[in-house]
Amino acid sequence: MKKRLYFSLLAGFILLFGALAFAQDYPTKPITLQVPYPPGGSTDVGARIAAGIAEKMVGQPIVVVNKAGAGGQIGWTELARAKPDGYYLGYINLPHLLSAVLDPERKATFKAEDIVPMVSQALDPTTVSVRPDSPWNTLKDLIEECKKKPGEIKAGIVGYLQDDEIGYLQLAEAAGIKMRLVYFDGAALAITALLGKHVDVLFCTVGDNFTQWKAGRIRMLVIMDKERSKFYPDLPTSAEVGYPTVISASTRGLAGPKGIPDPIKNKIQDVFKNAMMTKEHLEKLEGAGQPVKILVGKEFVDYYWESFKVAKKWVEYVRKK
């Protein structure tokens, strides 16, 4: 019995010191950083900014690849299945990923537990936007029109049961309206549809809107947050215009497949946290209109599971409807 215990402890020490030694050498080859959306959207931009800084710190290339499709689900499926050695990481979006897991119609082949959050990068509130030539100058104008024409106003939505649709559902319930939803697999496609007059209004995040807003191509009516955005200080919040329960945002950050050894996971978290706290990162991300929100390790994991509860509520709401 004592001999068996001795060998068990010895094996444990060997594994522990082996992992620590591996972590000291890590990385010895390029790291893949997967983005589950097309190039050009907020997630892609943020990932490329972080990767460009982090790779200087680790001394190996961090190669960003896009695996778009099914509202992020194709990319997250691949991330969950990846070898947990620290060489295949990915970006996750909340509540998007969790909605995919919770909705049985999506037939996700991975569980929420299969992906481990590491470092969050941005918390990006949802906005309601229109073209500059739109007849609606305020959210009140839009709501009044929706009540006159229930189900006729076409609203562009990025992804299915993600932050933008949850924002719409909250507003629809609070204001007693109904729009015709048109889904897009990425913000760039949704914005193109708005500009091309294929949809009348767009629900998407501050970061997704920023470039087009600066160019004067879109006009925002409201931000679904408790506080005004420093990027759009004149834009009223949903609370200010009478809808305090309409709060929605996309949280984006770094994650990996379950099973990455703790020493390697800790090293990855330290590198990306340090990269995201640099002046270069903060200036570039805010220059892209993305509100920085850094949560590391357990903080991000706790936020992940709180988001799970919110996503579950709205998935069940839609299924009952």
DRENDO-1510 file (C-alpha; in Angstrom, 1 decimal, always signed):
<recs>
REC; n; res; u; v; w
REC; 1; MET; +0.0; +0.0; +0.0 .
REC; 2; LYS; +2.8; +2.4; +1.0 .
REC; 3; LYS; +4.7; +1.5; -2.2 .
REC; 4; ARG; +1.7; +2.2; -4.3 .
REC; 5; LEU; +1.2; +5.6; -2.6 .
REC; 6; TYR; +4.9; +6.4; -3.1 .
REC; 7; PHE; +4.7; +5.7; -6.8 .
REC; 8; SER; +1.5; +7.7; -7.2 .
REC; 9; LEU; +3.1; +10.7; -5.5 .
REC; 10; LEU; +6.2; +10.2; -7.6 .
REC; 11; ALA; +4.2; +10.2; -10.8 .
REC; 12; GLY; +2.3; +13.3; -9.7 .
REC; 13; PHE; +5.6; +15.1; -9.1 .
REC; 14; ILE; +7.0; +14.1; -12.4 .
REC; 15; LEU; +3.8; +15.3; -14.2 .
REC; 16; LEU; +3.9; +18.6; -12.2 .
REC; 17; PHE; +7.6; +19.3; -12.9 .
REC; 18; GLY; +7.2; +18.2; -16.5 .
REC; 19; ALA; +4.4; +20.7; -17.0 .
REC; 20; LEU; +6.4; +23.5; -15.3 .
REC; 21; ALA; +9.4; +22.8; -17.4 .
REC; 22; PHE; +7.2; +22.8; -20.6 .
REC; 23; ALA; +5.7; +26.1; -19.5 .
REC; 24; GLN; +9.1; +27.6; -19.1 .
REC; 25; ASP; +10.0; +26.7; -22.7 .
REC; 26; TYR; +6.5; +27.6; -24.1 .
REC; 27; PRO; +6.0; +28.6; -26.8 .
REC; 28; THR; +8.5; +27.0; -29.1 .
REC; 29; LYS; +6.5; +27.4; -32.3 .
REC; 30; PRO; +3.8; +29.7; -33.7 .
REC; 31; ILE; +0.5; +30.0; -31.9 .
REC; 32; THR; -2.8; +30.0; -33.8 .
REC; 33; LEU; -5.4; +32.5; -32.6 .
REC; 34; GLN; -8.8; +31.7; -34.2 .
REC; 35; VAL; -11.5; +34.3; -34.7 .
REC; 36; PRO; -15.0; +32.8; -35.3 .
REC; 37; TYR; -16.2; +35.7; -37.5 .
REC; 38; PRO; -15.2; +37.2; -40.8 .
REC; 39; PRO; -12.4; +39.7; -41.1 .
REC; 40; GLY; -13.3; +43.4; -40.4 .
REC; 41; GLY; -15.7; +43.0; -37.5 .
REC; 42; SER; -15.0; +44.1; -33.9 .
REC; 43; THR; -13.8; +40.7; -32.7 .
REC; 44; ASP; -11.4; +40.3; -35.6 .
REC; 45; VAL; -10.0; +43.8; -35.1 .
REC; 46; GLY; -9.5; +43.4; -31.4 .
REC; 47; ALA; -7.9; +39.9; -31.8 .
REC; 48; ARG; -5.4; +41.3; -34.3 .
REC; 49; ILE; -4.4; +44.2; -32.1 .
REC; 50; ALA; -3.8; +41.9; -29.1 .
REC; 51; ALA; -2.0; +39.3; -31.1 .
REC; 52; GLY; +0.3; +41.8; -32.6 .
REC; 53; ILE; +1.5; +43.0; -29.2 .
REC; 54; ALA; +1.5; +39.6; -27.5 .
REC; 55; GLU; +3.7; +38.0; -30.1 .
REC; 56; LYS; +6.4; +40.5; -29.4 .
REC; 57; MET; +6.3; +39.4; -25.7 .
REC; 58; VAL; +6.5; +35.6; -26.4 .
REC; 59; GLY; +9.0; +35.7; -29.2 .
REC; 60; GLN; +6.8; +33.5; -31.5 .
REC; 61; PRO; +4.3; +34.5; -34.2 .
REC; 62; ILE; +0.6; +34.5; -33.2 .
REC; 63; VAL; -1.2; +33.8; -36.4 .
REC; 64; VAL; -4.8; +35.0; -36.6 .
REC; 65; VAL; -7.2; +32.8; -38.6 .
REC; 66; ASN; -10.9; +33.4; -39.3 .
REC; 67; LYS; -13.2; +30.4; -39.0 .
REC; 68; ALA; -16.6; +32.1; -39.7 .
REC; 69; GLY; -20.0; +30.5; -39.9 .
REC; 70; ALA; -23.2; +29.6; -38.0 .
REC; 71; GLY; -22.9; +32.8; -35.8 .
REC; 72; GLY; -19.5; +31.7; -34.5 .
REC; 73; GLN; -20.4; +28.1; -33.8 .
REC; 74; ILE; -18.1; +26.6; -36.4 .
REC; 75; GLY; -15.1; +28.4; -34.9 .
REC; 76; TRP; -16.1; +27.5; -31.3 .
REC; 77; THR; -16.6; +23.8; -32.2 .
REC; 78; GLU; -13.1; +23.7; -33.6 .
REC; 79; LEU; -11.7; +25.5; -30.5 .
REC; 80; ALA; -13.4; +23.0; -28.2 .
REC; 81; ARG; -11.9; +20.1; -30.1 .
REC; 82; ALA; -8.4; +21.5; -30.3 .
REC; 83; LYS; -5.4; +19.9; -28.6 .
REC; 84; PRO; -5.1; +21.5; -25.2 .
REC; 85; ASP; -1.4; +22.3; -25.5 .
REC; 86; GLY; -1.6; +26.1; -25.7 .
REC; 87; TYR; -0.9; +26.3; -29.4 .
REC; 88; TYR; -4.5; +26.7; -30.5 .
REC; 89; LEU; -6.4; +29.5; -28.8 .
REC; 90; GLY; -9.5; +31.4; -29.9 .
REC; 91; TYR; -11.7; +34.4; -29.3 .
REC; 92; ILE; -15.1; +33.9; -27.6 .
REC; 93; ASN; -18.1; +36.3; -27.6 .
REC; 94; LEU; -20.6; +36.3; -24.8 .
REC; 95; PRO; -23.5; +35.7; -24.7 .
REC; 96; HIS; -23.1; +34.4; -28.3 .
REC; 97; LEU; -21.2; +31.2; -27.5 .
REC; 98; LEU; -23.5; +30.3; -24.6 .
REC; 99; SER; -26.7; +30.8; -26.7 .
REC; 100; ALA; -25.3; +28.3; -29.2 .
REC; 101; VAL; -24.8; +25.8; -26.4 .
REC; 102; LEU; -28.2; +26.3; -24.8 .
REC; 103; ASP; -30.4; +26.4; -27.9 .
REC; 104; PRO; -31.1; +22.7; -28.8 .
REC; 105; GLU; -31.9; +23.7; -32.4 .
REC; 106; ARG; -28.3; +24.8; -32.9 .
REC; 107; LYS; -27.2; +21.2; -32.2 .
REC; 108; ALA; -23.9; +22.3; -30.7 .
REC; 109; THR; -21.4; +19.4; -30.3 .
REC; 110; PHE; -19.6; +21.0; -27.5 .
REC; 111; LYS; -20.6; +22.1; -24.0 .
REC; 112; ALA; -19.9; +25.4; -22.2 .
REC; 113; GLU; -17.4; +23.5; -20.0 .
REC; 114; ASP; -15.4; +22.5; -23.0 .
REC; 115; ILE; -14.0; +26.1; -23.5 .
REC; 116; VAL; -12.1; +27.9; -20.8 .
REC; 117; PRO; -12.2; +31.7; -20.6 .
REC; 118; MET; -8.8; +33.3; -20.0 .
REC; 119; VAL; -8.7; +37.1; -20.6 .
REC; 120; SER; -11.5; +39.4; -21.6 .
REC; 121; GLN; -10.7; +42.3; -23.8 .
REC; 122; ALA; -13.8; +44.4; -24.4 .
REC; 123; LEU; -17.3; +44.9; -23.1 .
REC; 124; ASP; -19.2; +46.4; -26.0 .
REC; 125; PRO; -22.8; +47.7; -25.6 .
REC; 126; THR; -25.5; +47.2; -28.2 .
REC; 127; THR; -26.7; +50.2; -30.2 .
REC; 128; VAL; -29.7; +50.9; -32.4 .
REC; 129; SER; -28.6; +52.5; -35.7 .
REC; 130; VAL; -30.2; +53.9; -38.9 .
REC; 131; ARG; -28.9; +55.6; -42.1 .
REC; 132; PRO; -28.5; +59.4; -42.0 .
REC; 133; ASP; -31.5; +59.8; -44.4 .
REC; 134; SER; -33.8; +57.8; -42.0 .
REC; 135; PRO; -37.0; +59.5; -41.0 .
REC; 136; TRP; -36.5; +58.4; -37.4 .
REC; 137; ASN; -34.4; +60.9; -35.4 .
REC; 138; THR; -35.0; +59.3; -32.0 .
REC; 139; LEU; -35.8; +55.9; -30.6 .
REC; 140; LYS; -39.3; +57.2; -29.8 .
REC; 141; ASP; -39.8; +57.9; -33.5 .
REC; 142; LEU; -38.8; +54.3; -34.4 .
REC; 143; ILE; -41.0; +52.8; -31.8 .
REC; 144; GLU; -44.0; +54.8; -32.9 .
REC; 145; GLU; -43.4; +53.6; -36.5 .
REC; 146; CYS; -43.1; +50.0; -35.4 .
REC; 147; LYS; -46.5; +50.2; -33.6 .
REC; 148; LYS; -48.1; +51.6; -36.7 .
REC; 149; LYS; -46.5; +48.8; -38.9 .
REC; 150; PRO; -46.0; +45.8; -36.7 .
REC; 151; GLY; -43.6; +43.3; -38.3 .
REC; 152; GLU; -42.8; +45.5; -41.3 .
REC; 153; ILE; -39.7; +47.4; -40.2 .
REC; 154; LYS; -36.7; +45.3; -41.1 .
REC; 155; ALA; -34.0; +45.0; -38.4 .
REC; 156; GLY; -30.6; +43.7; -39.1 .
REC; 157; ILE; -29.3; +41.4; -36.4 .
REC; 158; VAL; -25.7; +40.1; -36.1 .
REC; 159; GLY; -26.0; +36.4; -35.2 .
REC; 160; TYR; -28.8; +34.4; -33.7 .
REC; 161; LEU; -29.7; +34.9; -30.1 .
REC; 162; GLN; -26.6; +36.9; -29.4 .
REC; 163; ASP; -26.2; +40.3; -27.7 .
REC; 164; ASP; -27.9; +42.2; -30.6 .
REC; 165; GLU; -30.9; +40.0; -30.7 .
REC; 166; ILE; -31.2; +39.9; -26.9 .
REC; 167; GLY; -31.1; +43.7; -27.0 .
REC; 168; TYR; -33.9; +43.7; -29.6 .
REC; 169; LEU; -35.9; +41.2; -27.5 .
REC; 170; GLN; -35.6; +43.3; -24.4 .
REC; 171; LEU; -36.7; +46.4; -26.3 .
REC; 172; ALA; -39.5; +44.6; -28.1 .
REC; 173; GLU; -40.9; +43.3; -24.8 .
REC; 174; ALA; -40.5; +46.7; -22.9 .
REC; 175; ALA; -41.9; +48.8; -25.7 .
REC; 176; GLY; -44.5; +46.4; -27.0 .
REC; 177; ILE; -43.3; +46.3; -30.6 .
REC; 178; LYS; -42.4; +43.8; -33.3 .
REC; 179; MET; -39.9; +44.1; -36.1 .
REC; 180; ARG; -39.0; +41.7; -39.0 .
REC; 181; LEU; -35.6; +40.3; -38.1 .
REC; 182; VAL; -32.9; +39.7; -40.7 .
REC; 183; TYR; -29.8; +37.8; -39.5 .
REC; 184; PHE; -26.2; +38.3; -40.6 .
REC; 185; ASP; -23.1; +36.2; -39.9 .
REC; 186; GLY; -20.9; +39.1; -38.9 .
REC; 187; ALA; -21.2; +42.8; -38.3 .
REC; 188; ALA; -19.5; +43.8; -41.6 .
REC; 189; LEU; -22.2; +42.1; -43.6 .
REC; 190; ALA; -25.0; +43.6; -41.4 .
REC; 191; ILE; -23.6; +47.2; -41.8 .
REC; 192; THR; -23.3; +46.7; -45.5 .
REC; 193; ALA; -27.0; +45.7; -45.6 .
REC; 194; LEU; -28.0; +48.8; -43.7 .
REC; 195; LEU; -26.1; +51.1; -46.0 .
REC; 196; GLY; -27.5; +49.3; -49.0 .
REC; 197; LYS; -31.0; +49.8; -47.8 .
REC; 198; HIS; -31.7; +46.0; -47.4 .
REC; 199; VAL; -32.7; +46.6; -43.8 .
REC; 200; ASP; -34.2; +49.7; -42.1 .
REC; 201; VAL; -32.5; +49.6; -38.7 .
REC; 202; LEU; -29.5; +47.8; -37.3 .
REC; 203; PHE; -28.8; +46.4; -33.8 .
REC; 204; CYS; -25.1; +46.1; -33.3 .
REC; 205; THR; -22.3; +47.1; -30.9 .
REC; 206; VAL; -20.5; +50.4; -30.3 .
REC; 207; GLY; -17.3; +48.9; -31.8 .
REC; 208; ASP; -19.1; +47.6; -34.9 .
REC; 209; ASN; -20.6; +51.0; -35.6 .
REC; 210; PHE; -17.6; +53.2; -34.9 .
REC; 211; THR; -15.8; +53.4; -38.3 .
REC; 212; GLN; -19.1; +54.0; -40.2 .
REC; 213; TRP; -20.3; +56.6; -37.6 .
REC; 214; LYS; -17.0; +58.5; -37.9 .
REC; 215; ALA; -17.4; +58.6; -41.6 .
REC; 216; GLY; -21.0; +59.9; -41.3 .
REC; 217; ARG; -22.6; +56.9; -42.9 .
REC; 218; ILE; -24.8; +55.9; -40.0 .
REC; 219; ARG; -26.7; +57.6; -37.2 .
REC; 220; MET; -27.3; +56.0; -33.8 .
REC; 221; LEU; -30.5; +56.4; -31.8 .
REC; 222; VAL; -29.6; +54.8; -28.5 .
REC; 223; ILE; -27.0; +52.8; -26.6 .
REC; 224; MET; -28.3; +49.9; -24.5 .
REC; 225; ASP; -26.3; +50.7; -21.3 .
REC; 226; LYS; -26.7; +52.4; -18.0 .
REC; 227; GLU; -24.1; +55.0; -18.7 .
REC; 228; ARG; -23.3; +57.1; -21.8 .
REC; 229; SER; -20.3; +55.9; -23.9 .
REC; 230; LYS; -17.2; +58.1; -24.0 .
REC; 231; PHE; -17.1; +57.4; -27.7 .
REC; 232; TYR; -20.6; +58.9; -28.2 .
REC; 233; PRO; -21.2; +61.3; -25.3 .
REC; 234; ASP; -24.3; +62.8; -26.9 .
REC; 235; LEU; -26.0; +59.4; -27.5 .
REC; 236; PRO; -28.7; +58.8; -24.9 .
REC; 237; THR; -28.8; +55.5; -23.0 .
REC; 238; SER; -31.8; +53.2; -23.0 .
REC; 239; ALA; -32.4; +54.1; -19.3 .
REC; 240; GLU; -32.5; +57.8; -20.2 .
REC; 241; VAL; -35.2; +57.3; -22.9 .
REC; 242; GLY; -37.4; +55.3; -20.5 .
REC; 243; TYR; -36.2; +51.7; -20.8 .
REC; 244; PRO; -33.9; +51.0; -17.8 .
REC; 245; THR; -34.2; +47.2; -18.2 .
REC; 246; VAL; -32.9; +47.2; -21.7 .
REC; 247; ILE; -29.2; +46.5; -21.2 .
REC; 248; SER; -27.2; +44.5; -23.6 .
REC; 249; ALA; -23.5; +44.1; -24.6 .
REC; 250; SER; -21.0; +41.8; -26.3 .
REC; 251; THR; -18.1; +40.7; -24.2 .
REC; 252; ARG; -15.1; +39.5; -26.2 .
REC; 253; GLY; -11.9; +37.8; -25.1 .
REC; 254; LEU; -9.3; +35.0; -25.2 .
REC; 255; ALA; -10.1; +31.4; -24.4 .
REC; 256; GLY; -8.7; +27.9; -25.0 .
REC; 257; PRO; -9.9; +24.3; -25.0 .
REC; 258; LYS; -10.4; +22.6; -21.7 .
REC; 259; GLY; -7.4; +20.8; -20.4 .
REC; 260; ILE; -4.5; +23.2; -21.0 .
REC; 261; PRO; -2.0; +22.6; -18.1 .
REC; 262; ASP; -2.3; +25.3; -15.5 .
REC; 263; PRO; +1.4; +26.5; -15.8 .
REC; 264; ILE; +0.9; +27.1; -19.6 .
REC; 265; LYS; -2.6; +28.6; -19.1 .
REC; 266; ASN; -1.2; +31.0; -16.5 .
REC; 267; LYS; +1.6; +32.0; -18.8 .
REC; 268; ILE; -0.9; +32.7; -21.7 .
REC; 269; GLN; -3.1; +34.7; -19.3 .
REC; 270; ASP; -0.1; +36.8; -18.1 .
REC; 271; VAL; +1.1; +37.5; -21.6 .
REC; 272; PHE; -2.3; +38.6; -23.0 .
REC; 273; LYS; -3.1; +40.6; -19.8 .
REC; 274; ASN; +0.2; +42.4; -20.1 .
REC; 275; ALA; -0.3; +43.0; -23.8 .
REC; 276; MET; -3.8; +44.4; -23.2 .
REC; 277; MET; -2.6; +46.7; -20.5 .
REC; 278; THR; +0.0; +48.4; -22.7 .
REC; 279; LYS; -0.5; +51.9; -23.9 .
REC; 280; GLU; -0.4; +50.7; -27.5 .
REC; 281; HIS; -3.3; +48.3; -27.0 .
REC; 282; LEU; -5.4; +50.7; -25.1 .
REC; 283; GLU; -4.9; +53.4; -27.7 .
REC; 284; LYS; -5.5; +51.1; -30.7 .
REC; 285; LEU; -8.6; +49.4; -29.2 .
REC; 286; GLU; -10.2; +52.7; -28.1 .
REC; 287; GLY; -9.2; +54.1; -31.5 .
REC; 288; ALA; -11.4; +51.4; -33.0 .
REC; 289; GLY; -14.3; +52.4; -30.7 .
REC; 290; GLN; -14.0; +49.3; -28.5 .
REC; 291; PRO; -14.5; +49.8; -24.7 .
REC; 292; VAL; -11.7; +48.0; -22.9 .
REC; 293; LYS; -12.7; +45.6; -20.1 .
REC; 294; ILE; -9.9; +43.3; -18.8 .
REC; 295; LEU; -10.9; +40.3; -16.7 .
REC; 296; VAL; -8.3; +37.6; -16.0 .
REC; 297; GLY; -8.6; +34.0; -15.1 .
REC; 298; LYS; -11.2; +33.4; -12.4 .
REC; 299; GLU; -12.7; +36.8; -12.9 .
REC; 300; PHE; -13.5; +36.0; -16.5 .
REC; 301; VAL; -14.6; +32.5; -15.6 .
REC; 302; ASP; -17.1; +33.9; -13.1 .
REC; 303; TYR; -18.4; +36.4; -15.6 .
REC; 304; TYR; -18.7; +33.6; -18.2 .
REC; 305; TRP; -21.1; +31.6; -15.9 .
REC; 306; GLU; -23.1; +34.7; -14.9 .
REC; 307; SER; -23.6; +35.3; -18.7 .
REC; 308; PHE; -24.7; +31.7; -19.0 .
REC; 309; LYS; -27.7; +32.4; -16.7 .
REC; 310; VAL; -28.7; +35.5; -18.8 .
REC; 311; ALA; -28.4; +33.6; -22.0 .
REC; 312; LYS; -30.4; +30.7; -20.7 .
REC; 313; LYS; -33.3; +33.1; -19.7 .
REC; 314; TRP; -33.5; +34.5; -23.3 .
REC; 315; VAL; -33.1; +31.2; -25.1 .
REC; 316; GLU; -36.0; +29.8; -23.0 .
REC; 317; TYR; -38.0; +33.0; -23.7 .
REC; 318; VAL; -37.6; +32.6; -27.5 .
REC; 319; ARG; -38.4; +28.9; -27.4 .
REC; 320; LYS; -41.7; +29.5; -25.5 .
REC; 321; LYS; -42.6; +32.2; -28.0 .
</recs>
